[in-house]
Amino acid sequence: MSIKKQIRVRFAPSPTGFLHIGGLRTALYNYLFARQQGGAFILRIEDTDIKRKITGATENLIKTLKQMGLDYDEGPKIIKGKIEEIGDCGPYIQSKRIKIYQKYAQELLKKGRAYYCFCSPKELEEMRQEQLAQGKAPIYDERCRKLSPQEIRRKIEKGLPYVIRLKIPEKGKISFDDLIHGKVEFDYQYIDDQILLKSDGYPTYHLANVVDDHLMKISHVIRGEEWLSSTPKHIFLYQSFGWEIPKFAHLPLLLNPDKTKLSKRQGDVAVEDYLNKGYLPEALLNFIALLGWNPGDEREVFSLKELIQEFSLERVKKSGAIFNLEKLDWLNGYYIRKLSLDKLTQYCLPYLEKANLIKKISDSRFEIVETKEIVNIDFIKKIVALEQERLKKLSEIGELAKFFFISQPKYPSKLLIWKKTSREQILKNLILAEKLIISLNEKSFTKEILKEKLLKLAQKTGRGELLWPLRVALSGLKGSPGPFEIAEVLGKDKVLKRLKFAQNLLKNDDKK
């Protein structure tokens, strides 16, 4: 009876900045596959490209994965402010594994599957320019592959810098079955003799990737389509070492609406940017999951638990996936509406502070920056409740709710006019509304009573002719919550003050 091999997958980002939205999708698909199959999800940091490495990027990657709820079983974690590695296959940070790569590079040399290359950067550039001039694709011409053992020894003894290159067969083809793309075949003559070990002793992605995937017992390599053309080199490396080859799945590219590759030029690409704008992690994961995968029906809303149950590599598309920001906004709005008022209020508070509308005094008390008025958390909850239906992302709360936190919204008088109603009639209606408000005591100042009284008045004035200028007078906006709800939150004194401002605006315009 054969023992089923454990499913082990990895997410292996480079610490060259913030986590890319495409990287998040790769991490998510690996996570979903591992959790569904009862396997292990591993984080490995590929930091051997010293020139591109950014200080603090590893910590940021770990923090972002945690924010997104993608917990992993092995790899570097931040524990008490320090990076510690969890698991039996470490180190999981490649810069700590340099001697391992050097050892395996030497093994390839001994097997005749790699060779020393002493070409200088100048020679390589001349070679490249000559090939381009001939209309050929730039590829190493293998000149050092032909060096005799004696020539190699002399050059090393002279202290000439060298790299170690992979010795790709000159003839033949290599093929493999990709779990997404099906059978893929490459001709060896178009595959470069890739550098495996650089002159500084550091490995390239190709050597480190294969060595680590083998030693960390990775069963499935799920990564971006950009690595599809490198897979023949990786398979040849596995074969050269005599190692078992993992299964490969190459995910489709993420595309801009114009079908170009998703890039910073056309919008945000860092996960952190989306989180900072107030996209909820659960909405972002739901959206990212659908970029290249579908459940086979019309469903669009999935919790992480549901994604684990439903996900399959068989349903991942081959073609590129369009990054539709409108779809993300819709999903995020859906998740915002599902939040409890308490939780949403807590999420909104930092954005109200960032907009310089409030200052925190304590967990339950706040100062309104412009008016210096002290309000409690219940006041802010009422405002958030009114805007919950309209929010697409948390960062919008500052702009949408600003009129609640300032002494008087500013707007042009023409905004008060409902369709073809005259200014005189609008002014008259606002005066009637003011008289009605004055007649109400504080206990009667609820949205229910306000609605009842004002709608009764609107039967005489016309509904739009009364309610439109009233809502504009209170909010200063074309679009806002209803006038009854706004009035209740503002309170009687502020409502009267804003009605008077609107009346004066219309009167002063008439005098011009």
VOGU-3710 file (C-alpha; in Angstrom, 3 decimals, decimal comma):
1> msikkqirvr> 0,000/0,000/0,000  1,530/3,323/-1,082  1,671/6,244/1,312  0,149/9,431/-0,076  2,724/12,228/-0,298  1,887/15,247/1,826  0,835/18,348/-0,078  3,357/21,123/0,562  3,212/24,497/-1,200  5,098/27,724/-0,722
11> fapsptgflh> 4,791/31,442/-1,300  8,255/32,829/-2,019  8,303/36,633/-2,413  11,377/38,817/-2,722  11,718/41,634/-0,140  11,955/44,367/-2,762  9,068/46,526/-1,553  5,450/46,135/-0,576  3,460/42,996/-1,342  2,130/43,272/-4,905
21> igglrtalyn> -1,544/42,531/-5,523  -0,424/39,755/-7,899  1,746/38,334/-5,121  -1,269/38,316/-2,836  -3,212/36,251/-5,369  -0,326/33,769/-5,618  -0,205/33,527/-1,817  -3,987/33,110/-1,630  -4,150/30,324/-4,229  -1,309/28,471/-2,484
31> ylfarqqgga> -3,042/28,932/0,864  -6,435/27,730/-0,439  -4,898/24,683/-2,122  -2,943/23,720/1,007  -5,878/24,161/3,370  -8,253/22,259/1,098  -5,841/19,362/0,696  -4,869/19,234/4,367  -1,306/20,184/3,430  1,293/22,700/4,570
41> filriedtdi> 1,600/26,322/3,431  5,128/27,705/3,690  6,544/31,235/3,481  10,062/31,555/2,078  11,845/34,865/1,621  13,937/34,992/-1,560  16,394/37,769/-0,736  19,535/36,805/-2,641  19,292/39,773/-5,024  21,173/42,162/-2,732
51> krkitgaten> 20,811/45,202/-5,028  16,994/45,050/-4,982  16,568/44,150/-1,313  14,821/46,846/0,767  15,248/47,158/4,515  12,037/46,357/6,384  10,380/44,714/3,373  10,440/41,233/4,938  8,697/42,519/8,058  6,149/44,279/5,860
61> liktlkqmgl> 5,428/41,093/3,884  4,872/39,121/7,088  2,653/41,859/8,522  0,551/42,115/5,344  -0,043/38,361/5,145  -1,172/38,458/8,768  -3,523/41,388/8,065  -5,009/39,403/5,205  -5,583/36,365/7,432  -3,298/34,065/5,405
71> dydegpkiik> -1,606/32,147/8,185  1,241/29,847/7,176  2,625/26,726/8,837  6,360/27,236/8,317  8,595/30,206/7,698  9,676/33,491/9,287  7,235/35,066/11,736  7,437/38,184/13,883  7,421/37,129/17,530  7,843/39,806/20,206
81> gkieeigdcg> 9,128/42,260/17,613  11,765/39,916/16,164  11,812/37,623/13,141  11,896/33,977/14,186  11,694/30,979/11,891  9,150/28,227/12,506  9,513/24,786/10,915  11,910/21,907/10,306  13,124/22,844/6,817  14,763/26,196/7,569
91> pyiqskriki> 16,372/28,553/7,240  13,439/29,969/5,275  15,334/33,161/4,399  17,563/32,474/1,395  20,413/34,773/2,401  21,021/32,372/5,294  21,404/29,443/2,888  24,249/30,635/0,627  26,614/27,758/1,455  23,876/25,261/0,600
101> yqkyaqellk> 23,542/26,724/-2,912  27,317/26,823/-3,406  27,535/23,151/-2,440  24,894/22,137/-4,996  26,474/24,311/-7,718  29,726/22,390/-7,205  27,800/19,139/-7,444  26,471/20,184/-10,865  29,996/21,027/-12,014  31,206/17,564/-10,998
111> kgrayycfcs> 28,321/15,954/-12,874  29,116/17,946/-16,010  25,712/19,657/-15,892  27,212/23,133/-15,319  30,363/25,024/-16,292  32,520/28,010/-15,363  32,000/31,202/-17,371  34,631/33,958/-17,276  33,001/36,401/-19,703  33,137/40,032/-18,559
121> pkeleemrqe> 30,059/42,307/-18,557  31,636/44,142/-21,519  31,976/40,929/-23,541  28,419/39,918/-22,744  27,050/43,298/-23,837  29,032/43,178/-27,112  27,691/39,670/-27,710  24,149/40,893/-27,041  24,440/43,897/-29,398  25,889/41,742/-32,170
131> qlaqgkapiy> 23,017/39,260/-31,915  20,441/42,064/-31,930  22,089/43,572/-35,018  21,673/40,196/-36,746  18,019/40,077/-35,768  18,565/37,255/-33,276  17,188/36,917/-29,759  20,017/37,630/-27,273  21,305/34,374/-25,771  24,650/33,351/-24,331
141> dercrklspq> 26,787/31,859/-27,169  28,357/29,217/-24,894  31,952/30,259/-25,625  33,125/29,312/-22,107  31,389/25,955/-22,383  34,196/24,862/-24,694  37,078/25,723/-22,315  39,395/22,831/-21,428  39,986/21,865/-17,777  43,504/23,313/-18,051
151> eirrkiekgl> 42,213/26,681/-19,324  39,640/26,811/-16,548  42,291/26,062/-13,905  44,628/28,772/-15,260  41,864/31,400/-15,235  40,842/30,520/-11,680  44,480/30,621/-10,532  44,787/34,096/-12,083  41,876/35,177/-9,900  39,563/35,975/-12,820
161> pyvirlkipe> 35,970/36,433/-11,695  33,537/33,786/-12,892  29,959/32,629/-12,750  28,613/29,086/-12,957  26,215/28,414/-15,821  23,749/25,591/-16,441  24,726/23,351/-19,348  21,483/23,032/-21,295  21,454/20,219/-23,907  22,087/21,558/-27,408
171> kgkisfddli> 19,420/19,389/-29,056  16,082/17,959/-28,135  12,925/19,125/-26,394  11,602/19,233/-22,884  7,935/19,010/-22,012  5,820/18,949/-18,879  2,168/18,950/-17,878  1,143/22,223/-16,280  -1,935/21,923/-14,056  -3,414/25,054/-15,689
181> hgkvefdyqy> -1,918/25,244/-19,184  -1,815/21,533/-19,953  1,103/20,093/-21,927  3,878/22,660/-22,470  6,890/21,988/-24,669  10,151/23,895/-25,197  13,006/23,323/-27,651  16,401/23,248/-25,925  18,003/25,392/-28,652  15,984/28,414/-27,460
191> iddqillksd> 16,838/27,971/-23,777  19,751/30,001/-22,435  22,612/28,525/-20,424  21,330/30,273/-17,338  23,677/31,627/-14,658  23,243/29,572/-11,479  25,879/31,102/-9,225  26,996/34,726/-9,596  30,564/35,981/-9,260  29,883/37,120/-5,677
201> gyptyhlanv> 28,969/33,554/-4,702  25,243/34,291/-4,485  22,790/32,087/-6,397  20,362/33,267/-9,019  16,644/32,634/-8,586  16,823/29,455/-10,656  19,325/27,496/-8,564  18,075/28,706/-5,173  14,472/28,087/-6,133  14,985/24,470/-7,197
211> vddhlmkish> 17,325/23,567/-4,319  14,948/25,059/-1,746  11,820/23,516/-3,255  13,515/20,108/-3,102  14,908/20,449/0,414  11,615/21,907/1,697  9,738/18,959/0,118  7,479/21,159/-2,033  4,946/18,997/-3,879  3,248/21,700/-5,976
221> virgeewlss> 4,781/24,906/-7,330  1,936/27,407/-7,838  3,300/30,684/-9,199  2,796/33,432/-11,762  2,780/32,837/-15,509  5,910/34,958/-15,891  7,901/31,938/-14,614  6,490/29,538/-17,214  9,443/30,046/-19,591  11,895/29,331/-16,752
231> tpkhiflyqs> 10,287/26,000/-15,882  12,300/23,943/-18,458  15,518/25,108/-16,776  14,102/24,140/-13,403  12,994/20,721/-14,619  16,433/20,159/-16,160  17,973/21,048/-12,789  15,755/18,527/-11,018  16,759/15,905/-13,560  20,429/16,825/-13,212
241> fgweipkfah> 20,311/16,297/-9,455  18,216/13,150/-9,803  15,400/14,663/-7,734  11,651/14,151/-7,946  9,994/16,934/-9,960  7,078/18,757/-8,287  3,855/19,523/-10,116  3,646/22,994/-11,671  0,717/25,408/-11,995  1,296/28,797/-13,595
251> lplllnpdkt> -1,323/31,439/-12,816  -2,593/33,859/-15,498  -1,350/37,428/-15,568  -3,277/40,240/-13,904  -4,188/42,869/-16,491  -5,238/46,510/-16,558  -8,610/47,266/-18,212  -6,708/47,971/-21,461  -5,263/44,421/-21,188  -1,715/45,559/-20,483
261> klskrqgdva> 0,100/43,930/-17,562  -1,021/45,351/-14,212  1,435/48,105/-13,339  1,922/51,086/-11,051  1,514/53,412/-14,043  -2,220/52,727/-14,168  -3,013/52,563/-10,450  -2,082/51,043/-7,148  -0,468/47,605/-7,186  0,591/47,254/-3,520
271> vedylnkgyl> -1,761/45,463/-1,134  -0,895/48,023/1,543  -2,243/50,836/-0,669  -5,631/49,137/-0,851  -5,733/48,453/2,882  -4,804/52,081/3,597  -7,655/53,276/1,376  -10,078/51,281/3,465  -10,610/48,132/1,481  -11,455/45,351/3,917
281> peallnfial> -9,150/42,295/3,887  -12,099/39,927/3,375  -13,334/41,954/0,386  -9,859/42,127/-1,124  -9,363/38,352/-0,758  -12,801/37,662/-2,266  -11,990/39,946/-5,210  -8,486/38,545/-5,757  -9,773/34,956/-5,645  -12,029/35,691/-8,636
291> lgwnpgdere> -9,150/37,083/-10,713  -8,457/33,979/-12,756  -10,696/31,482/-10,923  -14,435/30,975/-10,926  -16,707/28,594/-8,992  -18,521/27,417/-12,115  -21,663/29,412/-11,412  -22,784/33,027/-10,912  -21,771/33,383/-7,258  -19,447/36,295/-6,481
301> vfslkeliqe> -19,367/36,549/-2,680  -17,200/34,077/-0,771  -15,809/33,999/2,741  -12,301/32,598/3,175  -13,818/29,408/4,598  -16,059/29,057/1,542  -13,122/29,680/-0,795  -11,195/26,839/0,858  -14,133/24,513/0,199  -14,718/25,646/-3,397
311> fslervkksg> -11,260/26,374/-4,813  -9,703/24,120/-7,427  -6,785/24,585/-9,812  -8,924/22,978/-12,531  -11,099/26,095/-12,584  -8,199/28,543/-12,921  -8,275/30,129/-16,366  -5,335/30,224/-18,784  -6,044/33,750/-20,041  -5,168/36,960/-18,208
321> aifnlekldw> -7,570/38,351/-15,621  -8,799/41,967/-15,811  -8,388/43,976/-12,608  -11,784/45,671/-12,413  -11,720/48,378/-9,737  -15,481/48,909/-9,979  -16,023/45,263/-9,063  -13,702/45,643/-6,071  -15,587/48,760/-4,942  -18,893/46,890/-5,221
331> lngyyirkls> -17,599/43,942/-3,199  -16,055/46,188/-0,576  -19,308/48,110/-0,217  -21,121/44,801/0,250  -18,748/43,768/3,051  -18,974/47,208/4,678  -22,773/46,913/4,805  -22,417/43,531/6,515  -20,309/44,971/9,359  -21,828/45,674/12,754
341> ldkltqyclp> -22,175/49,387/13,484  -19,736/49,127/16,397  -17,036/47,507/14,258  -17,564/49,864/11,304  -17,350/52,881/13,607  -14,034/51,655/14,989  -12,765/51,141/11,430  -13,892/54,665/10,438  -12,397/56,544/13,405  -8,790/56,598/12,051
351> ylekanlikk> -10,036/57,996/8,722  -12,035/60,741/10,449  -8,912/61,636/12,436  -6,748/61,547/9,320  -9,215/63,922/7,629  -8,621/66,279/10,602  -12,305/66,247/11,540  -11,959/64,808/15,050  -9,332/64,351/17,744  -9,459/61,423/20,117
361> isdsrfeive> -9,698/62,313/23,807  -10,516/58,814/25,045  -12,058/55,651/23,617  -15,512/57,163/23,949  -14,957/60,940/23,699  -13,757/63,089/20,803  -13,209/66,756/20,020  -14,553/68,144/16,746  -11,504/69,958/15,370  -13,233/72,988/13,819
371> tkeivnidfi> -15,827/73,761/16,480  -13,944/72,363/19,546  -17,184/70,674/20,550  -16,804/67,506/22,626  -18,905/64,576/21,402  -19,211/60,972/22,479  -18,883/57,813/20,427  -22,666/57,561/20,006  -22,688/60,799/17,988  -20,106/59,334/15,597
381> kkivaleqer> -21,989/56,032/15,430  -25,099/57,867/14,235  -23,090/59,500/11,451  -21,439/56,231/10,408  -24,851/54,508/10,410  -26,157/57,109/7,954  -23,201/56,646/5,607  -22,864/52,845/5,848  -25,067/52,213/2,799  -23,099/54,670/0,649
391> lkklseigel> -19,546/53,742/1,620  -17,525/51,852/-0,975  -14,303/52,158/1,014  -13,560/53,360/4,534  -11,424/56,286/3,371  -14,546/57,915/1,877  -16,054/58,545/5,318  -14,129/61,794/5,762  -15,465/63,398/2,596  -18,977/61,958/2,853
401> akfffisqpk> -19,484/62,904/6,506  -17,490/66,145/6,603  -20,621/68,330/6,768  -21,456/66,905/10,203  -18,136/68,138/11,650  -17,948/71,692/10,317  -19,819/74,779/11,492  -21,310/75,548/8,088  -21,034/73,752/4,712  -20,280/76,074/1,770
411> ypsklliwkk> -22,109/75,659/-1,531  -23,485/77,817/-4,394  -27,064/79,054/-4,002  -28,105/77,401/-7,268  -27,641/74,001/-5,606  -30,705/74,781/-3,459  -32,957/75,031/-6,507  -35,166/72,043/-7,276  -35,561/71,605/-11,036  -37,489/74,633/-12,438
421> tsreqilknl> -38,773/75,937/-9,090  -38,213/79,684/-8,633  -35,780/81,054/-6,056  -38,658/82,865/-4,388  -40,572/79,625/-3,896  -37,505/77,789/-2,560  -36,880/80,633/-0,089  -40,512/80,555/0,994  -40,356/76,766/1,527  -37,178/77,041/3,628
431> ilaekliisl> -38,848/79,671/5,822  -41,838/77,326/6,297  -39,453/74,500/7,224  -37,710/76,801/9,692  -41,014/77,697/11,390  -41,898/74,013/11,673  -38,500/73,178/13,204  -38,847/76,011/15,727  -42,212/74,606/16,823  -40,677/71,232/17,774
441> neksftkeil> -39,195/70,666/21,207  -35,960/68,705/21,715  -37,785/65,480/22,618  -39,727/65,662/19,357  -36,567/66,142/17,337  -36,367/62,595/15,987  -36,175/61,448/12,388  -39,599/59,780/12,745  -41,390/62,922/13,942  -39,431/65,158/11,559
451> kekllklaqk> -40,415/62,928/8,670  -44,079/62,940/9,678  -44,256/66,743/10,068  -42,153/67,664/7,042  -43,952/65,277/4,691  -47,263/66,795/5,796  -45,843/70,216/4,929  -44,546/68,860/1,620  -48,095/68,006/0,598  -48,667/71,764/0,368
461> tgrgellwpl> -45,314/72,897/-1,054  -44,445/69,931/-3,258  -42,198/67,089/-2,082  -39,074/67,863/-4,103  -39,629/71,617/-3,744  -39,276/71,275/0,047  -37,072/68,253/0,721  -34,387/68,981/-1,887  -33,453/72,488/-0,619  -33,786/71,266/2,972
471> rvalsglkgs> -31,280/68,461/2,407  -28,866/70,754/0,559  -29,170/73,370/3,318  -28,213/70,769/5,923  -25,436/68,967/4,014  -24,242/71,333/1,290  -24,139/68,307/-1,055  -25,956/66,985/-4,114  -25,965/63,499/-2,646  -26,285/62,762/1,057
481> pgpfeiaevl> -28,467/60,850/3,520  -32,069/62,030/3,886  -32,886/65,393/5,541  -34,773/63,773/8,452  -31,809/61,595/9,450  -29,314/64,466/9,030  -31,470/66,810/11,106  -31,737/64,335/13,974  -27,937/63,949/14,169  -27,222/67,685/13,861
491> gkdkvlkrlk> -29,792/68,710/16,455  -32,279/71,584/16,436  -29,857/74,506/16,934  -27,508/73,495/14,096  -30,428/72,788/11,774  -31,884/76,268/12,368  -28,496/77,864/11,845  -28,033/76,086/8,499  -31,539/76,944/7,353  -30,861/80,605/8,101
501> faqnllkndd> -27,597/80,425/6,119  -29,464/78,982/3,102  -32,143/81,681/3,293  -29,532/84,448/3,426  -27,713/82,875/0,478  -30,864/83,104/-1,614  -31,726/86,629/-0,379  -28,227/87,962/-1,083  -28,284/86,480/-4,583  -31,560/88,280/-5,259
511> kk> -29,925/91,602/-4,323  -27,104/91,161/-6,866
//
